[in-house]
Amino acid sequence: MLPAVIASAQDVLRESTGWLAQVLPNQVLGRDTLFPLQSKPVQVEADFQWTEGAALEWRAVAVDAPPGSIRAITAEVYRHLLASLGKRQLYRVWNFVPRINDDESGLEAYQQFSFARSIAFEEAYAAESEARMPAASAVGTPGNQLVVLAFTGLTTPRYFENPAQVPAYRYPEQYGPRAPSFARATAVTDGLTDWVFISGTAAIRGAASLHPGDCFQQAVLTVDNLRLIAAESGLSLNAVHPGLRRFFRVYLRHAADYSAIRSYLEDVLLREGDEVEFLQAEICRADLTVEIEATLNFPATSR
């Protein structure tokens, strides 16, 4: 069980037309497209919810994190999550962090979050911590709840980095006293389905943000980064596979940028059959205005 300071989990997963879907307080821009997960019954175990008895499991938790508490709350959530895995490994984690760009005891809330997450990985995996970091994203969310959703399994995933970016877990200290704990992408199979998870991706080259505040130019660079990461994983974004499903989520700091960014992505990235969701969310760095992630899955026999 999580300690008493952590609130009980809320409904982060719900069933929708036979699929599990994430439920978030962020404003949906445009049409409402729910993130499609596995079609499995949800069981509640302690403070986490997860799909039961599957080779692949989804776990979710939402906890109260009032101002000034994000480091302590994140530490407890991640310690509990990593300890609960047993032989399982993390493939992909979504983090929704309240007040992500606000000052919390002299650091941005995101830097406090990253500090605590990094310590939890070191405590759990010691020298192997960098080799166990999943694909991930962390964006802002309204209110005071920290929401963490994790995709786990028994197979060891493959990890990938963008050759044009410094691995996030090796960012220099100017971006925080502890670097973010995630890989740019992971790929895994359960024997029936192949999955590629591309982390939340933004306009960063090396370790530096480019085109500060310019959403369109940041979107152009972000799409280029997505293509580079996908190519490293062995699956070009232009690839066509029987049964391939492509889901993109686009986080926009400013809702007013929705129409222009959607139009641009429809021209250069999206194609018929893709599922895409746009959410208003603060990005992990205050000078970033857009972040895009991708989840790809297809029958394992199609490659």
N, C-alpha and C positions, 0 to 999 in steps of 0.2 A: 504493500500500500504506500501511496505517497504520504508524506507527513501531513499533520493536521493543518499546517499553514497553507497547503494547496487545496483549492476548492475542488469539488467533484467535477468530473467531466461532463460537458454538455453534449448535445447531439451534433457532432462534427460530421458524421456520416449518416446519410439517409438513403432509402431505396427509392428509385425513380425509374419507372418503366423497365423493371427487371435488373437495373444496375444500381450499384452504390454510387452516391455522389457526395462531393464535399459541400458543406453548408457554411458559408462565411458571411460576416456582416458587411463586407466591402460592397460598395455600389457597383452593380453590373451596368456596363455601358453598352448600348445597343440591345440586341436580343439576348434573352437569358439562355445560355448554354451551360448546362451543368457538366462539371468534369466527370467523365465516365470512368468508373472503376470496375472491379470484378462483380459479377452477379453471384454473390454469396450471402448467406444469412449473417447478420451481425450478432456477436455474442459480447456480453460485457464481463470483463475480468478485472477486478479491483477498479482502478480509476482509468484504465484504458479500455477502448472498444476495439475489437478486431474480428476479422473473418475467421471462422473456426475450421480447423481440419484441412486447410488447403496448403499445398506446397508453397504458395505465395500468400502472405498475410498483410492486411492493412491494419494499422494501429493508429488511434487518434486520441488526443487529449486536449481539453481546453481548461485553462486554470486562471484564476484571478492573479493579476500582476499589477497592483496599484503603483502609482509613481514612487520611484526610489527603490523598487524591489526587483527589477528585471534580472539583475545578476543572480541574486539568491534563488529566485523562482526558476530561472533557466537551469541553474546547476542541479536543482532537485529533480526537475523534469527529465533532464538528460541522463542523470545518474540512474533514475528509475527505468527509463526507456532502455538504456544499454544493458542494465542488469537483467532486464526481463527477456532479453533476446535468446538466452541459452546458446544453442548451436546456430541460430539464425544470424544473418547478416543484414545490414541496412543497404538497400539499393537506392532509395530516393526518399528525401525528407522535404516537406513543405513547412515553413515556419512563418507565422503571421504574428508580428511583434508590435505591441501597442507603443505609440509615441516614438517610433523608430529613430527619428532624427532629433528628438529632444535631448537636452542635457540631463543626465542622471548621475549625480555625484561626480561631476567633472569630466565625464565622457558621454558621447552619444549613446543612446539606449542600444543601438545596434552594436557598438563596440563593447558595451557591458554584456550583451547577449553573446557575442563572439568569444569574449573572455571566458565566460562560464562554460560554454559549449566545448571550447578547446580543453579546458581543465578536465571536463568529464570524459572526453576521449582519451586523454593521457592516463587518467586513473583507470579506465577500463582496458586499454590496449597497450599502454607503455610505449615502447619503441616502435610498435607496429601501428601506432595511431594514424599516421599519414596514409598508410596502406589500407585502412579500413574506413576512410571517409567516403560517404555516399555522394551522389549527385544531390543538389539541394537548392533551395531558394529561401530568401528571407525578405519580406516586404512588410510595410506597415498595415495596420488594421485598426478600425475605430474601436473606441471603448478601452477597457482595461484587461482584456483577456489575451493571454499568450496561447496561441493555437499551434499544435505540432501534429502533423500527419506523416506517418512513416510507412513505406512499402518495404517488406522484409521477405527473406526466403532462406532456403537451406543451401543453395548453390552459391559458390563464390563468384561474384561479378567481375567483369573486366572494367578497368578504369581508364579514362581518357582525359587528356588536357588539350587546350588550344595552343598551338605552337606560337601564336602571336600574343599570348598573355602569360604573365607570371602565374604559376599555380596559386590559387587563392590562399592556400595554407602556408605559402611562403611570402606573402605580402610584407613589405617593410613596415617598421614600427610606426611610421607616420600615419598609417591607416588604422592604428589601434595597437594597444600593448600585446594583444593576442590576435593572430591572424584567423580568418574565417576557416571553419573546418568542413570543407566540401571539395569534391572533384568536379570538373567541368561536365563530365558525362559518365554514365555507367551503362553497361549492356549485360543482359542476363537472359537465360532461357529456363523454362521449367520442363522442357522436353516437348511441350505442345505449342508454346507461344514464345517468340523472341520479343524482348522489350529493349528499347533504347530510351534512356532518360537523359535529356539535355537540361542542365541546370539553368536556373534563372540567369539570363545573359544580357549584358548591357554594353554601353559604348566605352569599353576599357581596352587599352592596348598597353602591353607591359603590365604595369600596375596602376596606370594613371587614367583618370576619367578624361575623355575628350569631348569637345563641343559642349561645354557646360551650359545647361539651360536651353539648348537648341534641340527640341524634341525630334524634329524631322531629321537633322543630320545625325543625331544619336540613333535613330531608328535605322538609318542606312548602315551605319557601322555595326549595329547590333545584328542585323541580318547577315552581314559578312561574317561576323563571329560565329553565328549559328551554322553557317555553311562550313566554316573551318572545323568546328567541333564535330559536326556530323561526319565529315570526311575522315577525321581521325578515328571515329568509331567504326568506319567501314561501311557506312550507309549514307550515301549522298542524299541531300534533300531533294534532288531531282529524280531519285530512284523510283522505280515502279515495281512493286511486288504484289503478287496475288494475295488478296486479303489484307493488305497494308492499311492500317488506320493511323492517321496523323492528327494529333491534338495539340493545339497551340494555346497558350494563355499569354495575354498581353496585359501588363500592368502599366497604367499611365498615372503619373503624378497629378496631371491636370485633365479633368474630364473634357475641357474645351479642345484638347488635341485629338479626340477620338475620331472624328470624321476624316481628317487629313491622314492620320496614321493608318486607319483601316483601309482607305483608298490606296495608299502606297503599298501596304502589305498584300492587298488583292492583286496588285500589278506585278509584284516581284517574288512573292513567296507562296501565297495561298492558292489552292486549286480545288476544283469541284470534289466534294466528298470530305474535305477537311472539316474538322470541328474546331472552332475557335471561340474563345471567351475573352472579353475585355473587362478588366476590373480597374476601378480607381484605387490607387494605393501609393503611398509614399515609397520611394525606392531607398535602398540601404545607404546610399550616399546622397547628401543634400543637393549635389550638382547634377545628379542623374534624374531624367524625367521619364524614361521608358525602360522596361525590362521585358524580355520575351523568353518563354520556356517552351520546350517541346517534349511530348511523350509519343513514342512510336511503338506500335506492336503489330505483329503479323504471324501467321502460322509458321512454325519452325521449319516445316518441309518446303517453304517457298523460296528459301535462299539457296 
